[in-house]
């Protein structure tokens, strides 16, 4: 059974009330468990009748509309089987009502924000590592005798290529094994390879190690937004997304400043060792305080505990009744199976689950216009962002004759734009959502996030034009920095809007949605810096940024209108969107 069928079954399970799950036929026995809503398959009696064997339940209870009939046994069944009845009882495991404290959406705010803060730290440190080497590439070139600009840009951008590959595996795996475990193992992978980068002896080694570090460092970019979707209700997500989404953008700006001063004051290898030291601290905090948030995994653990408790209970009962009653008791009781409301498939083998999860990002991107359009816009902005990350040292050291350390301070303009926009978003995003919800008969819609995209789509091309022409005409450096500030401001507005929109629309499969757009975004982040040098050499900074501004207008300006007017209709055709 494919993803489409599974998603429909999951939707059906979510829409069932507790009463529908408790509905039984007259020949059924329904048990109430203190932790679950359950439905049992019917048991058959073998007294005063021909021997019969109850047909096995294939995985779904009567609550899901299946009739479990009794089939006559084949000829040749031995007479000793006449008193045996085999029955499989299926227990559907769900939360204990809407206020179950085990549900991450019902956690205390302190617990929710602890998870958000740790994820935000994970999301911050790997982007810091992505750009921290950029100001030190001249030092790397001297040590390794590298003259090719493409090779030097690849040292920075190969990390971003890892951002493209990692989410396609890591994001879906978090929907199988859980957010916390996947995130922490991936971060450990990043930590090891980032540390090894400091021991590279050739440019090839450094590029390969950077790629592997990027694969591990991509985990929080694809999982972090899903963690917020797991723990916060839609009207609460704005502030959490504002904190989480700041990391991928402010990280490269901080990395640029830090990398410049480290490169000027000591060996470039300390760029990698210093970030690894900070990441060890974050890793320890994650191990101690980051708890699992993904509902299907939490309910699977609950079902496993109940199954183990049932086995222990049956063993105790059998030992009390004696050896002679052991076999008959096992047969009369039946074999109880525990399944969660998210188990839409009969085949729950790990091979099928993993293979299905790994293909889901590709299926989502191929079928969902929401991800295609927003993913393309986000990817373009990310590519532009890394053009600036890699070219800012050249611009301010070359045109404005600044030292490595002073040139690195211009990343502060980018960081100020990012942080101020994030602060503004944290204040107004949820207020806009609640205002629109109130005007819509108190019904929330994901499209109520779209208004934030309007100023973002205007400020991005404006900042590109201002920074490009200011640098080409050698105007005061503050003019170029104002343009860079506007670019950072517009990008964080758009990124946070898109991320929370994806969480609202694809809540259960948010990690796969982020993996799909994250892959495209990272490919642009990897590729744009590689051609930027040739573009600026041919066109100049002014004309080159004008081309980028024109593309930003064509791709970005229609997006708010399209989703505000047609978003609900687009979602209605989706098999995955809510």
N, C-alpha and C positions, 0 to 999 in steps of 0.2 A: 504494500500500500504506500503510495507516494506522499510527498509533502503536502499536496493539495488536500488529500483525504484526511491526513493527520490534522491539518489546520482547521478543517471543518469540524472534526470530532472534538478538538480542543475547544472550539467556539461553542459547540453544543454543550460540552461539559460545564463550561463557565456559565452558561445561561440557565442551567438547571437549578431549581430551588432545592433546598434540603428536603422539602416534601416530596418532590418528584423522585429524588434518590431513594426515599423510603417507601415508595409505592410497591406493593407486592400483590401476587396472585393468591388465590385461596389455598393453593397447594404449596405455598412457600412459608418458610420460617424466617422471620426478620429479627436480627439481633441488634441491640443498641450497645455500642461500645463507648466508653467514656471519652475517647479521643477522636472518634470518627463518625461520619455518616456512612452506613454500610448497607449493601444489598446482597443477599445470599441467594445462590441458585437453589432450585427446589430439590428436596430430598425425596427419594422414592422408598416405599416399603416393600419388603420381599415376603411378608407374611401371607400365607394362604394364596399364593399366586405363582405363576411360572417364573423361573429365574430371569432376571433382567439386569441390564447394566445401564446406568444413567449415562447419557451422552455427555462427554466432557464439554465444559464451557470453554469457548474459544477466546475468552478474554474480556468480554463485555457483559454486564449484568442486564437484568430486565429493565433497569432504569434507562438503558441505552436502546431498548426496543427489540431485543432479541428473544426469541422463544426457545427455551432449552427443552427439547423433547426427549422422550425415553425410547431408545431403540431396542428391539429384540436382539438377543445374542445370536451369534451364528451357530449352526449345527455343530455338534461335537464338543460343546463345552462340558467339562466333567461335572458329575453330579455334586461334588463337594463344593462347587461354586454357587449352588442354588441359594444359599443363605447370604451371599455377599452382595452388597450394594455399594457401588463406587459413586461418590458425589463430590464435586469440586465446588466449594463455596467461595465466591468472589467478594472481597471486601473493598469497596471504593473509599479511598482515603482522601479526606479534604481537610481544610481548616476547621477548627471548632467554632464556627460562626463568624460573623463579620468582624468581631472584636478580639479574635484570637491573638494573644500577645506574641505568639511564635511567628506570626505573619510579619515580615519586615516592614510592611506599610503601617503596622500598628506599634512598631517600636517607639520607645521614648525619643524625643528630639535629640537628646544628648548622644544616644546610640547611633541615630541616623547620621548626625553631623560628624561623629567620630569616623564612621566609614567613609563619608564624603571627603573629609580632610585627608585621610590616608591615601585615598585614591587620587586626590588632587596632587599630593606630593609625588606619587608615582608618575603622574602625568606631567609633572614639572621637570623632573630630573633628567628624563631621557631627551626631551627637546633641548635642554641645556647642553647636554653632551653632543647633540647634533650640530650645533653651531660654534661650539667653544674653540674648535680647531681652526675656524675660518680666519681669524686675525693672525694666526701663527703659521699660515701656509707658506709664507716667504721663508721662515726659519726651516720648515720641513724641506722646502725646495733646495736650500743651501746645503743641508746635511745629506740629502739623497741625490743631489745634482740633477734635479728635475727642472726642465725648461718649458714643458708643455702646459699651457693654461688649462687644457681639458683634463689632464691628469690631476692637477692641483684642485680643480673644481670637483673632480670625482672623489677626492679624499673627504670632502664635505658632503657631497650629495649622495654618495654610496650608502651612507647611513639612512638617508630618506628612502632609498630603494628597499632597504630592509623594512621600513614602515609600510611599503606596499605589499610585500610578501607575507609578513607576519600575521596581519589581521585575518587573512584568508584561512589560516589554520587556527590561530589562537582564539579569535572571536567565536567561531562555531564550537570549539572544544569547551568553552566556558558554558555553553548551553547543554553540555553533556556531563561534565565533571564539576561544574560550579564555578562561580566567579572568583572566589578567594583563592582557592588552590591553584587555578590556572594562572591568575595574575601574579602570584608570588613565585611560582616556578619560572614563569617567563622573565620576571624581573631578575631572578637569580642568574638566568642565562645571559641577560644583558650585562649584569654586573661583572661576570667572569670575562666576557669578551671585551668589554670596555677597559677593564684593567689590563688585559693582555695587549691592547693597542699601544700602551706605553712602552712595550718591549719590542715593537716592530723594528726590523732591520732593513727592510726594503719597502718601496712604495706599494708593491703588490701585496705584501703581507698587511700593510696598514689598511689598504682598501678592502681586503677580504675580512679582516677583523672588524672593520667598521660596519660592513654589511651584516655580519652575524650579530653584532651588538644592536644594530637597528632592528633586526627581526625580534629579538627579545624585548627591546624598548618600545615596540609598537603595541604591546599588550594593553596598557592603560588607555591608549587612544581608542581602541575598539571595545574594551570592556567597561571603562569608567562611566560612560553615559548610561550603559545598561544597568549598572549598580544603582544609579540615581533613579532610573525608572522602576527598579525593584523596590525601592524604599520610600519614595515620595509619591503622594497623590499629584495629579496634574496641576492643580492650583498652587502647589507648594514647590514645584520644580525649578522655578525661575532663579531663585537665589542660589540653589545648589549647582545648577548648570553654570551660573555666572562664576562661581569659584572654580569648578572643575575645568571649564573650557578656557580659563585664563592660562593654565599651565602650558598647553601646546604652543601658545603664541608668545607669552612673556618669557618662556624658557629660552628660546633662541636669542632674545634681546639681552637677557642676563648673561647667557653664554658668550655673547659677543663682547660685552664689557669685561667679564672675568677673564676670558681667553686672551684678550689684548694685554692686560696687565700681567698675567702669568707669563705670556710669551716674552714680554719686555723685561721682566724681572728674573726669570729663571728659565729652565729647559722646557721646550714645548711638550715633553712627555708628561710633565706634571698637570697638563690640561686633562689628561685621562685619569691620572691617579687621584687628583683632587675630587673629581666628580664621583669616582668609585668610593671614596671615603664617605661622602655624603649619602651615597646610595645605600651603603651598609647600614647607616642609622635608620633610613626609611624602611629597609627590609626588615630590620628587627621590630620596628613599630608595627609593620603589617602582620608579622607572625604573631605578635602579642595581642593586637586589638582588632584586626580586620576579620569580621565574621562573615559567614556565608549569607548571601542575600537572595539567591535565585530560588523562586518558589518551587518549581518542579523538583529540584535537587533536595530541598528541605523536606518536601512531602515524601520523596523516595526514601530518605533517611527515616522518616517517621514510619513509613510502611515496613521498612526493614526491622525497626525496633519491635513493631507489633508482631511481625512474623516470628521473630526470635522469642518473644514472650509467649506466643502461642505454642511453639515447639516445647518450651520449658514447661508450660502448663500441662500439655498433653503427656509429657514424660512423667510429671508428678502424679497425674491422675492414673496413669497406667501402673506405676509402681505401687500405688495404694491399692489398686484392684487386684494386683497379683499378676504373675506371668501368664496364667491361663486366660485372663481377660484382655491381654495386651493387643492381640490381633483383632479381635472383634471390636474393641473400642476404637481402634484406628479406623476401621472400616465404617462403623456406624457414624462416627463424628464427621468423616469426610476430610478432604485435603483443602484447607482454607488458603486461598491466594489473596494477596494484598496488592492492589493496584491504585495508583493515584488518578485524580481527575484529568491529569495531563497525558496519561498513557493511552494514546489513541490508536496504537498499533499492536497487533498480536505478536509480531516478531520483535522482541526486545533484546535481541542479541547485541552485544557491544559493537560488533563489526557493522551491523546495519545502522545502528544509532550514529556511530562516528561518521560513516560514509555519507549518510543523509545530511548530517550537520555540516560536513565539509563542502557539500554541493549547494547548500542553501544560499550563501551569499551570491553565487552566480545566478541562481534561479531568481532571487529577489531583484537583482539589478537588471536582469533580462526582461522581467515582467512588470516592474514597478516604475511608471513614469515619474513618480515623486522622487525616487532615488536617482533616476537618470538626469533629471533637470537640476535638482539641487546638488547632486554629486558633481556635475560638470562645473557649476558655478563655484562650488567650494574648492574643487581641484584647481581651477584657474587662479583663484585668490591665493591658494597655497603656493602655487608655482611663482606668482609675483612676489609673495612674501620671501621666498628663498632666493629669488634674484637679488632682492635688497640685502638679505643677510650675507650673501657672498660678494656683492659688489661694493657695499658701503666702505670697507677698508680701502679699496682702490680709489674710490671717489674722493674721500677725505684726505687720504695720504697723498694722492696725486694732484688733484685740482686745488686743494686748500693747503697742501704742504704741511699736514699735521703728522706728529709722531704716531707710532702704533698705539700707545696708550691713550693719547688725546683723541685720535680718530675713533677708538673704541667707545669713547664717551657718547658719540652720536647715536649709539644704540639706545641711549636713555630716551631720546625723542620717540623712538618706536615703542619702548616700554611704557612711557607715559600715555601714549595714545591707547595702548592695549588696556592698561589698568584703569584709566578714567572711564573708558567705554564699559568695561566690566562692572565697575562700581555703579554706573548709571543703569545698566541692565538689571543689576540686582535689586535696584529700587523700583523700576517701572515695569519690568517684564510681567511679573505676576499681577500687578495692578491693572495693566492693560487687559490681561486675560480675564480677570474677575469682572472688569467693567463690561467687556464684550459678552461674557457669560450672563451677566445680569440682564443685559438688553436682549438676550436670546432665550428668555423664559427660564433662566438658570440652567441652561444646558451648555456644557463646555464643548468646544470644538478645537481641534489642532490648528485650524486656520487663524485662530485668535492670536497666534504667535507671529503672524506674517507682517503686521505693521512695522516691526523693528527693521525689516529688510529695506524699507523705503529710504531712510536716510543713509543706510550703508551703501546702497546702489548709487547714490549721488556723490558721497564723499570719496569713494575709491578712485574714480576717474579724475576728480578734482585734485586729489593728492598726488596722483601720478603725473599729471601735467605740471603742477607747481614744483615738485622735486626735480623732475627731469630738466625743465627749462632753466631753473635756478642754477643747477650744476653746470649745464652747458654754457650759460652766460656768465658763470663765475660770480653770481650774486653772493651777498653775504651768506655764510654758512647757516645762519638762523633761518633763512628763507627755505633752504633745502630741508632743514629739520622740521619746519612747520608742515611741509608737504609729507614728510615721513610720518609725522604725528597723525595727520589725517588718514594716511593709509592704515596705520595700526588701529586707529579708532574705528574705521569702517569695517575692518576685517573681524574684529572681535564682536561687533554688533551682528554681522552676518553669520559668523561661525556659531555663536551661541543660539541665535534664532534657528538655524538649520538643525543643530544638534538636538535642541529640545523638541522641535517639530518631529524629528525622526523618532525620538523616544515616545512622544504622544501617539504617533501613528502606528509604530511597530513595537509596542511595549514588550511583548513576550519574545520577539525575535529582534530586539534592538541591537544586540551584539552582532548578529549577522548583517543587519542593515548598516551599522557602522563599519563593519568589515568591507562591505561592498563599496561604499563611498570612500572609505579610508584607503583602499587599494588605489583607486583612481586618483585621489588627492596626492598620495605619496609618489605616484608615477610622475605627476606634473611637478611636484617638488624636486624630484630627482632630475627630470629632463630639462626644465627651464633654465637652471644655472649653466647647463652645458652649452646652450646656444646663445646665452645672454651676451657673452664676450664678443662673439662674432656679430651679433645684432647691433650692439653699441659701437663697435669699431666701424661698421658700415654706415649706420644711420646717425650716430651720435646719441647722446643721452636724451636730448629734447624730443627728437623725432621717434626714437625707440620707445620712450614712455608714452608718446602720443598714440602709437600703434596699440600699446597695451591698454590705454584708456578707452580707445574705440572698441576693443573687444569687451572690456568691462561693461560698457554701455549696452552693447548688443546682447550679451549673455545675462547681465544682472538686472537691468531695469525692467524687463517684462515679467520677471519671476514673481514679485509681490502681487501684481495684477492677476496673473494666471492662477495662483493658488488661492487668492481671496475670492475670486469669482467661480473657479471651476474645481477647487480643491475637494469639496465634498463629493462631487460627481466622480472625480478620479478615484477617491477612496472607496466609493460604493462598488466599483468594478474590481477592486483588489481582493485577492484571496487571503492576504496576510494583514492588511491594514484594518484598524478598528473603526 
